[in-house]
Amino acid sequence: MRLLNCTRYKIGKCMSDVNKVESAEKHGMEWKSFFFICAVFFPLLSVVIVGGYGFIVWMLQMFVFGPPGVHG
């Protein structure tokens, strides 16, 4: 079975034409994604990592190692 050539038969858009983005639009999308990563993603990721580490230490102190300090 032979595939149709998009340039010969204009039936909608070719797959190569669907994802083409103009340079001005691409530039705007890059800035939006940069600000999203800097203002939302990295702060949330750091809170999750620090909170997860604190939770792990807390659970280990409660069930495995006991509280820190001098034990009698």
Rosetta blueprint (number, residue, H / E / L):
1 M L
2 R L
3 L L
4 L L
5 N L
6 C L
7 T L
8 R L
9 Y L
10 K L
11 I L
12 G L
13 K L
14 C L
15 M H
16 S H
17 D H
18 V H
19 N L
20 K L
21 V L
22 E L
23 S H
24 A H
25 E H
26 K H
27 H H
28 G H
29 M H
30 E H
31 W H
32 K H
33 S H
34 F H
35 F H
36 F H
37 I H
38 C H
39 A H
40 V H
41 F H
42 F H
43 P H
44 L H
45 L H
46 S H
47 V H
48 V H
49 I H
50 V H
51 G H
52 G H
53 Y H
54 G H
55 F H
56 I H
57 V H
58 W H
59 M H
60 L H
61 Q H
62 M H
63 F H
64 V H
65 F H
66 G L
67 P L
68 P L
69 G L
70 V L
71 H L
72 G L
